[in-house]
Amino acid sequence: MVSPVLFFSGLIIFLCSCTKKDTALGDSYTIGTSVSESDRYPVQTAAILKAQGINIATPDIIATNGWTTTNLINGINESRLADIYDAVSLLIGVNNQYQGGTIENYTQEFTSLIQRSVQFAGGKPDHVFVISIPDYSVTPFARGRNTKEIAAEIDAFNNANKTVAENYKVNYLNITEESRKAANDPSLIAPDSLHFSGKEYSIWSGKLAPMIKAVLK
């Protein structure tokens, strides 16, 4: 996204050893723009897992506002990540939509990111978790814009990432419809009137944590 505010997208990588370690790469949803560190959904997910007896470290988050799939690919290439992780979670695409990117380019680059994610997960597709793109058309920021068009485009990008996820037999968590509840609940919106609140992220974490826990057993 561009000024005045920017989204960025996300990949979360959970490393399991004696102490489980997780890393998040990506966008404003992953870094939790406008919320506290403890409210970020990767952090909340790790906290849920830790509370349930999984020895998991505080997640490392690598993210920059405005990242598209291209930026995330470059970010992964430039970062120092362990070769094998026990679970990988990927959320990316809102900036592709916001910046007018094509579905074709998104699909190609998202496919590359899924392939990298499966590699990070030790070649285990069932240890990869794709999270759908939330819908910012319900936020105050989008008022005055064509919200129906935004929502339709978000759906189109999500149809693309879901198809890729299914082709590679990775897990898929749809939080888009959940995010749309923010249209009638201001408490689900962050103070910047664009991103989502810690309360909304806690809902995502509550759905993601048990999925991850199932493969960490």
C-alpha positions as CSV (number, residue, x, y, z in Angstrom):
1,M,0.0,0.0,0.0
2,V,1.1,3.6,-0.3
3,S,0.7,6.7,1.8
4,P,-1.0,7.8,4.0
5,V,-1.0,4.2,5.5
6,L,0.5,1.0,4.3
7,F,-0.3,-2.7,4.9
8,F,2.2,-5.5,4.8
9,S,1.7,-9.2,4.5
10,G,2.9,-12.1,6.5
11,L,4.6,-15.4,6.9
12,I,4.9,-16.9,10.4
13,I,7.4,-19.8,10.9
14,F,7.2,-21.9,14.0
15,L,10.4,-23.8,14.9
16,C,10.2,-26.7,17.2
17,S,13.1,-28.1,19.2
18,C,13.4,-28.5,22.9
19,T,12.2,-24.9,22.9
20,K,9.9,-24.2,20.0
21,K,10.7,-21.0,18.1
22,D,8.6,-19.1,15.7
23,T,9.3,-16.4,13.2
24,A,6.8,-14.1,11.4
25,L,7.6,-12.5,8.1
26,G,5.3,-10.0,6.5
27,D,2.8,-7.2,6.7
28,S,0.9,-4.9,9.0
29,Y,-1.5,-7.8,10.0
30,T,1.5,-9.8,11.1
31,I,3.4,-7.1,12.9
32,G,0.2,-5.7,14.4
33,T,0.4,-2.1,13.2
34,S,-1.3,0.2,15.7
35,V,-1.5,-2.5,18.5
36,S,0.9,-3.5,21.2
37,E,3.4,-6.3,20.7
38,S,1.5,-8.6,23.0
39,D,-1.6,-8.1,20.8
40,R,0.0,-9.2,17.6
41,Y,-1.6,-12.4,16.4
42,P,1.7,-14.4,16.1
43,V,2.5,-13.4,19.7
44,Q,-1.0,-14.3,20.8
45,T,-0.8,-17.6,19.0
46,A,2.4,-18.5,20.7
47,A,1.0,-17.5,24.1
48,I,-2.0,-19.8,23.6
49,L,0.3,-22.7,22.7
50,K,2.6,-22.0,25.6
51,A,-0.4,-21.9,28.0
52,Q,-1.4,-25.3,26.7
53,G,2.0,-26.8,27.6
54,I,4.0,-26.3,24.4
55,N,7.4,-24.8,25.1
56,I,7.5,-22.1,22.5
57,A,9.6,-19.0,22.4
58,T,8.4,-15.5,21.7
59,P,8.1,-15.3,17.9
60,D,10.6,-13.4,15.8
61,I,8.7,-11.1,13.4
62,I,10.2,-9.9,10.1
63,A,7.8,-7.4,8.4
64,T,7.6,-4.0,6.7
65,N,4.7,-1.9,5.8
66,G,3.6,-2.0,2.2
67,W,5.0,-5.5,1.4
68,T,3.5,-7.4,-1.5
69,T,4.4,-11.0,-2.5
70,T,7.4,-9.6,-4.3
71,N,8.7,-7.9,-1.1
72,L,8.0,-10.9,1.0
73,I,10.0,-13.1,-1.4
74,N,12.9,-10.7,-1.2
75,G,12.6,-10.4,2.5
76,I,12.9,-14.2,2.9
77,N,15.9,-14.2,0.6
78,E,17.6,-11.5,2.7
79,S,16.8,-12.9,6.1
80,R,18.6,-15.6,8.1
81,L,16.1,-18.4,8.8
82,A,16.7,-21.9,10.0
83,D,16.4,-24.5,7.3
84,I,13.6,-26.6,8.8
85,Y,10.7,-25.5,10.9
86,D,7.8,-27.4,12.4
87,A,5.0,-25.1,11.3
88,V,4.8,-22.3,8.8
89,S,2.0,-19.8,8.5
90,L,1.6,-17.5,5.5
91,L,-0.6,-14.4,5.1
92,I,0.1,-12.2,2.1
93,G,-1.8,-10.3,-0.5
94,V,-3.5,-7.2,0.7
95,N,-0.9,-4.9,-0.8
96,N,-1.1,-6.7,-4.1
97,Q,-4.8,-5.8,-4.2
98,Y,-4.3,-2.3,-2.8
99,Q,-1.6,-1.4,-5.3
100,G,-3.5,-2.8,-8.2
101,G,-1.5,-5.9,-8.8
102,T,-2.9,-8.6,-11.1
103,I,-4.3,-12.0,-9.9
104,E,-1.9,-13.7,-12.4
105,N,1.2,-12.2,-10.9
106,Y,-0.1,-12.8,-7.3
107,T,-0.8,-16.4,-8.1
108,Q,2.6,-17.0,-9.5
109,E,4.4,-15.4,-6.6
110,F,2.1,-16.9,-4.0
111,T,2.9,-20.3,-5.5
112,S,6.6,-19.6,-5.0
113,L,5.9,-18.6,-1.4
114,I,4.0,-21.8,-0.8
115,Q,6.8,-23.8,-2.2
116,R,9.3,-22.0,0.1
117,S,7.0,-22.5,3.0
118,V,6.8,-26.3,2.4
119,Q,10.6,-26.4,2.2
120,F,10.8,-24.5,5.5
121,A,8.4,-27.1,7.0
122,G,10.8,-29.9,6.0
123,G,8.8,-30.9,3.0
124,K,5.6,-31.5,5.0
125,P,2.6,-29.6,3.4
126,D,0.4,-30.4,6.4
127,H,2.7,-28.2,8.6
128,V,2.0,-25.2,6.4
129,F,-0.9,-22.9,7.3
130,V,-2.3,-20.3,4.8
131,I,-4.3,-17.5,6.4
132,S,-6.8,-15.7,4.1
133,I,-6.5,-11.9,3.5
134,P,-8.7,-9.9,5.8
135,D,-11.1,-7.3,4.3
136,Y,-10.1,-3.7,5.1
137,S,-13.2,-2.4,3.2
138,V,-15.0,-2.6,6.6
139,T,-12.7,-0.1,8.2
140,P,-13.3,3.6,8.6
141,F,-10.2,4.2,6.3
142,A,-12.2,2.7,3.4
143,R,-15.2,5.1,3.8
144,G,-15.6,7.1,0.6
145,R,-14.0,4.4,-1.4
146,N,-15.7,1.7,-3.5
147,T,-16.0,-0.8,-0.7
148,K,-18.0,-3.3,-2.7
149,E,-15.2,-3.4,-5.3
150,I,-12.5,-3.7,-2.6
151,A,-14.4,-6.7,-1.0
152,A,-14.8,-8.3,-4.4
153,E,-11.1,-8.0,-5.2
154,I,-10.2,-9.3,-1.7
155,D,-12.4,-12.3,-2.5
156,A,-10.7,-12.8,-5.9
157,F,-7.2,-12.8,-4.3
158,N,-8.4,-15.2,-1.6
159,N,-9.8,-17.5,-4.3
160,A,-6.4,-17.5,-5.9
161,N,-4.5,-18.3,-2.6
162,K,-7.0,-20.9,-1.6
163,T,-6.6,-22.7,-4.9
164,V,-2.8,-22.7,-4.6
165,A,-3.1,-23.9,-1.0
166,E,-5.4,-26.8,-2.1
167,N,-3.1,-27.7,-4.9
168,Y,-0.2,-28.0,-2.5
169,K,-2.3,-29.7,0.1
170,V,-1.5,-27.2,2.9
171,N,-3.9,-26.0,5.6
172,Y,-6.2,-23.0,5.0
173,L,-7.6,-20.7,7.6
174,N,-10.3,-18.4,6.4
175,I,-10.5,-15.3,8.6
176,T,-11.9,-13.0,6.0
177,E,-15.6,-13.4,7.0
178,E,-14.5,-13.0,10.6
179,S,-12.8,-9.7,9.7
180,R,-15.9,-8.4,8.1
181,K,-17.7,-8.4,11.4
182,A,-15.7,-5.3,12.2
183,A,-18.2,-3.4,10.1
184,N,-20.6,-3.6,13.0
185,D,-18.1,-3.8,15.9
186,P,-15.7,-0.9,16.3
187,S,-13.8,-2.7,19.0
188,L,-12.4,-5.0,16.3
189,I,-10.7,-2.0,14.6
190,A,-7.3,-0.6,15.7
191,P,-6.9,3.0,16.7
192,D,-5.5,4.0,13.3
193,S,-9.0,3.2,11.8
194,L,-7.4,0.9,9.2
195,H,-5.9,-2.2,10.8
196,F,-7.5,-4.6,13.2
197,S,-7.4,-4.6,17.0
198,G,-5.9,-7.0,19.4
199,K,-9.4,-8.3,20.1
200,E,-9.8,-9.3,16.4
201,Y,-6.3,-10.8,16.3
202,S,-7.1,-12.9,19.4
203,I,-10.0,-14.5,17.4
204,W,-7.6,-15.3,14.6
205,S,-5.1,-16.7,17.1
206,G,-7.8,-18.8,18.7
207,K,-8.5,-20.5,15.4
208,L,-4.8,-20.8,14.3
209,A,-3.3,-22.2,17.6
210,P,-5.2,-25.5,17.7
211,M,-4.4,-26.1,14.0
212,I,-0.7,-25.6,14.8
213,K,-0.9,-27.6,18.0
214,A,-2.2,-30.6,16.1
215,V,1.0,-30.9,14.1
216,L,3.3,-30.1,17.0
217,K,2.2,-33.2,19.0
